[in-house]
Amino acid sequence: MKEQADFRKIGCGECLQSDLLGFDFSMAFQPIVNTRNQTIYAQEALVRGLDGQGAAEVFQNVNHTNRYRFDQACRVKAIKLAADLNIASKLSINFMPNAVYKPELCIRTTLEAAEVYDFPIEQIIFEVTEGEQINDHGHLQDIIQSYQKQGFTTAIDDFGAGYAGLNLLANMQTDLVKLDMALVRNIHNDKVRQTITRGILAVCDDLGITVIAEGIESVEELNVLQEMGIELFQGYYFARPSFESLAVVSSHWWN
């Protein structure tokens, strides 16, 4: 793993200084809903440009020299905005595993931000993003275990796509797994995807891992996945990400 060029302890106030990072960004929030009890389970913080530009545009500015500082800034911005918006549900924050050089140090900034902005750490979920290949699964396992010991909930994002597969799950057990939208898309018309999803659900059930289905765009997809026993969902069917605010969840899924 390549050591970050600017790796050192960073205070949460310093994380918000865009001149030190070299660029600035903000966050949008997208809800994760519990359809069984009809509540908002979590709000996922998603990187956006200052004018609402998509994450891809922001990530063009991220490289090995600023990855660590960017990862820390994401955490602090997400927690500060969540506190400003009085989010009462869980807050889901994506983290870049290759940006975490020493988990015991990287987590200090998160703990400081939670204290400064009075946001309970038990409401924070850390999602492992799968955009970068993880060469050291032992290191990632150490990160997950460190976060769990601190009281954070952990999740594997985009499970079933890229590098986030069964091998990753075999090396560590997070609290949550988010099914990749490629598995979800048109699942009501695809027996193969249904079979694969049932297999993943069986494995997660045996391991005590809760499954979230993301990328839901139709009631047909929702119905099939609910019949399989999934209760937590995310996608445009419920709400699109809302820039620096909380989305109004569509009413068509409420009884």
The 8 nearest C-alpha neighbors of each residue, nearest first, counted from 0:
[[1, 2, 97, 135, 134, 100, 133, 3],
 [0, 2, 3, 63, 97, 100, 4, 98],
 [3, 1, 4, 0, 100, 6, 63, 98],
 [2, 4, 6, 5, 64, 67, 63, 1],
 [3, 5, 64, 6, 2, 65, 63, 67],
 [6, 4, 3, 7, 64, 65, 67, 68],
 [7, 5, 3, 4, 67, 8, 2, 68],
 [8, 6, 9, 5, 104, 105, 3, 67],
 [7, 9, 104, 10, 6, 105, 108, 107],
 [8, 10, 7, 13, 108, 11, 14, 71],
 [11, 9, 13, 12, 108, 14, 8, 111],
 [10, 12, 14, 13, 112, 108, 75, 9],
 [13, 11, 14, 10, 15, 16, 9, 112],
 [12, 14, 10, 15, 16, 11, 9, 19],
 [15, 13, 72, 11, 12, 16, 10, 71],
 [14, 16, 13, 12, 17, 72, 11, 76],
 [17, 15, 13, 18, 14, 19, 20, 12],
 [16, 18, 23, 20, 19, 22, 21, 15],
 [17, 19, 21, 20, 16, 22, 23, 15],
 [20, 18, 17, 21, 16, 13, 22, 14],
 [19, 21, 17, 18, 22, 68, 65, 69],
 [20, 22, 18, 19, 17, 23, 60, 65],
 [23, 21, 17, 20, 18, 24, 60, 19],
 [22, 24, 17, 49, 21, 25, 20, 48],
 [23, 25, 48, 49, 47, 22, 57, 46],
 [24, 26, 47, 49, 48, 46, 76, 23],
 [27, 25, 46, 47, 45, 243, 44, 242],
 [26, 28, 242, 243, 241, 45, 240, 44],
 [29, 27, 44, 240, 241, 43, 42, 45],
 [28, 30, 240, 43, 42, 239, 241, 246],
 [31, 29, 42, 41, 32, 43, 39, 233],
 [30, 32, 233, 41, 40, 232, 42, 39],
 [33, 31, 39, 40, 232, 231, 38, 34],
 [32, 34, 231, 38, 37, 230, 35, 40],
 [33, 35, 37, 230, 36, 32, 231, 38],
 [34, 36, 33, 37, 230, 38, 231, 32],
 [35, 37, 34, 38, 33, 230, 32, 39],
 [38, 36, 34, 33, 35, 253, 32, 39],
 [39, 37, 33, 36, 32, 40, 34, 35],
 [38, 40, 32, 41, 31, 33, 88, 30],
 [39, 41, 32, 31, 33, 88, 38, 89],
 [42, 40, 89, 31, 88, 90, 39, 30],
 [41, 43, 30, 90, 29, 28, 91, 31],
 [42, 44, 91, 29, 28, 90, 30, 92],
 [43, 45, 28, 92, 27, 77, 26, 91],
 [46, 44, 27, 26, 28, 43, 47, 54],
 [47, 45, 26, 54, 25, 27, 44, 48],
 [48, 46, 26, 54, 25, 53, 51, 52],
 [49, 47, 52, 24, 51, 50, 25, 57],
 [48, 50, 24, 51, 25, 47, 52, 23],
 [51, 49, 48, 52, 47, 25, 24, 242],
 [50, 52, 48, 47, 49, 242, 53, 25],
 [53, 51, 48, 47, 50, 56, 54, 49],
 [54, 52, 47, 55, 56, 48, 51, 57],
 [53, 55, 47, 57, 46, 56, 58, 52],
 [56, 54, 58, 57, 53, 59, 52, 47],
 [55, 57, 54, 59, 58, 53, 52, 48],
 [56, 58, 54, 59, 55, 60, 48, 47],
 [59, 57, 61, 55, 60, 56, 54, 62],
 [58, 60, 57, 56, 61, 55, 62, 54],
 [59, 61, 58, 57, 62, 22, 56, 21],
 [62, 60, 58, 59, 66, 65, 63, 69],
 [63, 61, 64, 66, 65, 60, 59, 58],
 [62, 64, 66, 65, 3, 61, 4, 1],
 [63, 65, 4, 62, 3, 66, 5, 67],
 [64, 66, 68, 67, 63, 62, 69, 61],
 [67, 65, 69, 63, 68, 62, 98, 61],
 [66, 68, 98, 70, 69, 65, 3, 71],
 [67, 69, 71, 65, 70, 66, 72, 20],
 [70, 68, 72, 66, 71, 67, 65, 73],
 [71, 69, 67, 73, 72, 68, 66, 94],
 [72, 70, 68, 74, 73, 69, 67, 75],
 [71, 73, 14, 69, 75, 74, 70, 76],
 [74, 72, 70, 76, 71, 75, 77, 69],
 [75, 73, 77, 71, 72, 76, 78, 109],
 [74, 76, 72, 78, 77, 73, 112, 11],
 [77, 75, 79, 73, 78, 74, 72, 80],
 [78, 76, 74, 80, 75, 79, 44, 81],
 [79, 77, 81, 75, 76, 80, 82, 74],
 [78, 80, 76, 82, 81, 77, 116, 75],
 [81, 79, 83, 77, 82, 78, 76, 84],
 [82, 80, 78, 84, 86, 79, 83, 77],
 [81, 83, 85, 79, 80, 84, 118, 78],
 [82, 84, 80, 81, 85, 79, 86, 116],
 [85, 83, 81, 82, 86, 80, 244, 245],
 [86, 84, 82, 83, 87, 81, 80, 118],
 [85, 87, 81, 84, 88, 82, 89, 90],
 [86, 88, 85, 89, 122, 41, 90, 81],
 [89, 87, 41, 86, 40, 39, 90, 122],
 [88, 90, 41, 122, 123, 40, 42, 91],
 [91, 89, 123, 42, 41, 124, 43, 122],
 [90, 92, 43, 124, 125, 42, 123, 44],
 [93, 91, 125, 44, 126, 124, 43, 94],
 [94, 92, 126, 125, 127, 128, 91, 95],
 [93, 95, 127, 126, 96, 128, 70, 92],
 [94, 96, 98, 97, 128, 70, 127, 93],
 [97, 95, 98, 99, 94, 139, 127, 128],
 [96, 98, 99, 95, 0, 100, 133, 131],
 [97, 99, 67, 96, 95, 66, 100, 70],
 [100, 98, 96, 97, 101, 102, 105, 67],
 [99, 101, 98, 102, 2, 97, 3, 105],
 [100, 102, 104, 103, 99, 105, 142, 106],
 [103, 101, 105, 104, 142, 106, 99, 100],
 [102, 104, 101, 106, 105, 107, 145, 142],
 [105, 103, 102, 106, 107, 101, 8, 108],
 [106, 104, 102, 107, 103, 101, 108, 99],
 [105, 107, 109, 104, 108, 103, 102, 110],
 [108, 106, 110, 109, 104, 105, 111, 103],
 [107, 109, 111, 110, 106, 11, 10, 112],
 [110, 108, 112, 106, 107, 111, 113, 74],
 [109, 111, 107, 113, 108, 112, 114, 106],
 [110, 112, 108, 114, 109, 113, 115, 107],
 [113, 111, 115, 109, 114, 110, 11, 75],
 [112, 114, 118, 110, 116, 111, 117, 115],
 [113, 115, 117, 111, 112, 116, 110, 118],
 [114, 116, 112, 117, 113, 111, 118, 11],
 [115, 117, 113, 114, 118, 112, 79, 82],
 [118, 116, 114, 113, 115, 119, 82, 112],
 [117, 119, 113, 116, 82, 120, 114, 78],
 [120, 118, 121, 122, 113, 117, 123, 114],
 [119, 121, 122, 123, 151, 118, 113, 150],
 [120, 122, 119, 123, 151, 150, 152, 89],
 [121, 123, 89, 120, 119, 90, 124, 88],
 [122, 124, 90, 120, 121, 151, 89, 91],
 [125, 123, 91, 152, 153, 151, 90, 92],
 [124, 126, 153, 92, 93, 91, 154, 152],
 [127, 125, 154, 93, 155, 156, 153, 92],
 [128, 126, 155, 94, 156, 93, 154, 129],
 [127, 129, 156, 130, 95, 126, 93, 94],
 [130, 128, 131, 163, 162, 161, 127, 156],
 [129, 131, 128, 132, 161, 162, 95, 163],
 [132, 130, 129, 133, 97, 128, 162, 95],
 [131, 133, 162, 134, 130, 129, 161, 97],
 [132, 134, 135, 131, 136, 97, 96, 162],
 [133, 135, 132, 136, 0, 138, 137, 97],
 [134, 136, 137, 138, 133, 139, 0, 140],
 [135, 137, 139, 138, 140, 134, 133, 170],
 [138, 136, 140, 135, 139, 141, 170, 142],
 [139, 137, 141, 136, 140, 135, 142, 96],
 [138, 140, 142, 136, 141, 137, 143, 96],
 [139, 141, 137, 143, 138, 142, 171, 136],
 [140, 142, 138, 144, 139, 143, 145, 137],
 [143, 141, 139, 145, 140, 102, 144, 146],
 [144, 142, 140, 146, 145, 141, 147, 139],
 [143, 145, 147, 141, 146, 142, 148, 140],
 [146, 144, 142, 148, 143, 147, 141, 149],
 [145, 147, 149, 143, 148, 144, 151, 142],
 [146, 148, 144, 151, 150, 149, 145, 143],
 [147, 149, 145, 146, 150, 144, 151, 143],
 [150, 148, 146, 147, 151, 145, 120, 144],
 [149, 151, 147, 148, 121, 152, 146, 120],
 [152, 150, 147, 146, 121, 123, 149, 124],
 [151, 153, 124, 174, 147, 123, 125, 150],
 [154, 152, 125, 173, 174, 124, 126, 175],
 [153, 155, 175, 126, 173, 176, 174, 125],
 [156, 154, 176, 127, 126, 177, 158, 175],
 [155, 157, 177, 158, 128, 127, 126, 154],
 [158, 156, 179, 178, 177, 160, 159, 163],
 [159, 157, 178, 163, 179, 156, 160, 177],
 [158, 160, 164, 179, 163, 157, 178, 161],
 [161, 159, 158, 163, 157, 179, 162, 164],
 [160, 162, 163, 129, 159, 130, 164, 157],
 [161, 163, 129, 164, 132, 160, 133, 167],
 [164, 162, 158, 161, 160, 129, 159, 167],
 [165, 163, 159, 167, 166, 158, 162, 168],
 [164, 166, 168, 167, 169, 163, 159, 158],
 [167, 165, 169, 168, 164, 170, 163, 162],
 [166, 168, 165, 170, 169, 164, 163, 171],
 [167, 169, 165, 171, 170, 166, 172, 164],
 [170, 168, 166, 167, 171, 165, 172, 164],
 [171, 169, 167, 168, 166, 136, 140, 172],
 [172, 170, 168, 140, 169, 173, 167, 143],
 [173, 171, 168, 174, 170, 169, 208, 206],
 [172, 174, 153, 154, 175, 171, 155, 208],
 [175, 173, 208, 153, 154, 152, 209, 172],
 [176, 174, 154, 209, 208, 173, 210, 153],
 [175, 177, 155, 210, 154, 211, 209, 178],
 [178, 176, 211, 156, 158, 157, 212, 210],
 [179, 177, 158, 212, 157, 213, 211, 176],
 [178, 180, 157, 158, 181, 182, 159, 160],
 [179, 181, 214, 183, 182, 213, 184, 178],
 [180, 182, 179, 184, 183, 160, 214, 159],
 [183, 181, 180, 179, 184, 192, 186, 178],
 [182, 184, 180, 186, 181, 185, 214, 179],
 [183, 185, 186, 181, 182, 180, 220, 214],
 [186, 184, 187, 188, 220, 183, 189, 219],
 [185, 187, 189, 183, 188, 184, 192, 220],
 [186, 188, 185, 220, 189, 223, 219, 193],
 [189, 187, 186, 185, 190, 192, 193, 220],
 [188, 190, 186, 191, 192, 187, 193, 185],
 [191, 189, 193, 192, 194, 188, 186, 187],
 [192, 190, 194, 193, 189, 195, 186, 196],
 [193, 191, 195, 194, 190, 189, 186, 182],
 [192, 194, 190, 196, 191, 195, 186, 197],
 [193, 195, 191, 197, 192, 196, 190, 198],
 [196, 194, 198, 192, 197, 193, 191, 199],
 [197, 195, 199, 193, 198, 194, 192, 200],
 [196, 198, 200, 194, 199, 195, 193, 201],
 [199, 197, 195, 201, 196, 200, 194, 202],
 [198, 200, 196, 202, 201, 197, 203, 195],
 [201, 199, 197, 203, 198, 202, 204, 196],
 [200, 202, 204, 198, 199, 203, 197, 205],
 [203, 201, 199, 205, 204, 200, 206, 198],
 [204, 202, 208, 206, 200, 205, 201, 207],
 [203, 205, 207, 201, 206, 202, 200, 208],
 [204, 206, 202, 203, 207, 201, 208, 200],
 [207, 205, 203, 204, 208, 202, 172, 201],
 [208, 206, 204, 205, 203, 209, 174, 202],
 [207, 209, 203, 174, 175, 206, 204, 210],
 [208, 210, 175, 176, 174, 207, 203, 211],
 [211, 209, 176, 175, 177, 208, 212, 229],
 [210, 212, 177, 231, 232, 176, 178, 213],
 [213, 211, 232, 178, 177, 233, 231, 210],
 [214, 212, 233, 180, 234, 215, 232, 178],
 [213, 215, 234, 180, 233, 216, 183, 235],
 [216, 214, 234, 213, 236, 217, 233, 235],
 [215, 217, 236, 235, 234, 214, 218, 220],
 [218, 216, 219, 220, 236, 215, 221, 235],
 [217, 219, 221, 220, 222, 216, 236, 215],
 [218, 220, 222, 217, 221, 187, 223, 185],
 [221, 219, 217, 218, 223, 187, 222, 186],
 [220, 222, 218, 224, 219, 223, 225, 217],
 [221, 223, 225, 219, 224, 220, 218, 226],
 [224, 222, 226, 225, 220, 221, 187, 219],
 [223, 225, 227, 221, 226, 222, 229, 220],
 [226, 224, 229, 228, 222, 227, 223, 221],
 [225, 227, 223, 224, 228, 222, 229, 221],
 [228, 226, 224, 225, 229, 223, 197, 200],
 [227, 229, 225, 226, 230, 224, 200, 223],
 [230, 228, 225, 224, 227, 231, 210, 211],
 [229, 231, 33, 34, 35, 225, 228, 232],
 [232, 230, 33, 211, 32, 229, 212, 34],
 [233, 231, 212, 32, 211, 31, 213, 33],
 [234, 232, 213, 31, 214, 215, 32, 212],
 [235, 233, 214, 215, 236, 213, 237, 216],
 [234, 236, 238, 239, 237, 216, 215, 214],
 [235, 237, 216, 234, 215, 217, 238, 249],
 [238, 236, 235, 249, 248, 234, 233, 239],
 [239, 237, 235, 248, 236, 249, 234, 246],
 [238, 240, 235, 29, 241, 234, 246, 237],
 [241, 239, 29, 28, 27, 242, 238, 246],
 [240, 242, 27, 246, 28, 244, 245, 239],
 [241, 243, 27, 244, 26, 51, 28, 240],
 [244, 242, 27, 26, 241, 28, 80, 245],
 [245, 243, 242, 241, 246, 28, 27, 84],
 [246, 244, 241, 28, 247, 243, 29, 84],
 [247, 245, 241, 248, 238, 244, 240, 29],
 [246, 248, 249, 245, 238, 241, 237, 250],
 [247, 249, 238, 237, 246, 250, 30, 239],
 [250, 248, 237, 251, 238, 247, 252, 236],
 [249, 251, 253, 252, 248, 237, 254, 247],
 [250, 252, 253, 249, 254, 237, 248, 236],
 [253, 251, 250, 254, 249, 237, 34, 37],
 [254, 252, 250, 251, 37, 34, 249, 248],
 [253, 252, 251, 37, 250, 34, 36, 35]]
